[in-house]
Amino acid sequence: MRNALSFLLGSGWWTLWHLVLLLVVPLLIFFARWALYVTPGGGPQGGEAMLAVLMLVVLILLAGSLVSAIVWTAAAPPAGTPRGWGAYGRAIGWTLAIWIGILIATYKLANLSASTEASLTPRRAGLVALLLLLGAVYAANLYALWRFRHR
């Protein structure tokens, strides 16, 4: 149980960074609740506000991913990789490259989940896929931080 709490909330000063990452969870719940109850053709329903919420989620996760890439490299650089600043540059470069795909997928899935033309089933499937994608990114950040703390 203690290991699970350490994984989710960190320990020592890391708890502050974990709390910043934890801000993503209520924002995702807020977005999911909105996407579940939006009705196509129902007039203004706060789509702009939900876009801002989703952008905030993506920015928090992107910042978290960059920090995670740095601490992942600091924990144990893979064999055969450049040492020094080159290793960190490579980790950040790969993180940003992967995030391009994550951003494209987030845009497509958010667009599908809030679509006014799609029926209920594809909208729900888009929402579930979006939550799984962002949840996987959140879990990857937690794992990278845990790996750094337990090196």
C-alpha angles and dihedrals in degrees: 000000000000091000091052091052090047089052094049102036104021124220134263114352090348088075089074092056091045089053090054089052090045089064086078094068100064090041091054091047089050091050093046092050091051093047091050094055103036111115120208111243091012095126125244109354104165100273091151091054090050090051088055091049091050091047089052090051091050093048093050091048092046092052089046091050092052091051089046091052090053095048091043089057092044091051097058123336111216117255114267095026123121116269127229121015092349092068092052092045090052093049093049092045092052091046092053092045092052090046091060088064092044091052092049091049091046091052094048094045094045089049090051095046092052096037119138093200101049123085123245098268098056090043091054091044090052091050093049091048091048092051091047092050095049091041090054091051090049091050091048089054091050091049093051091051092047091050091052094049092049100044 
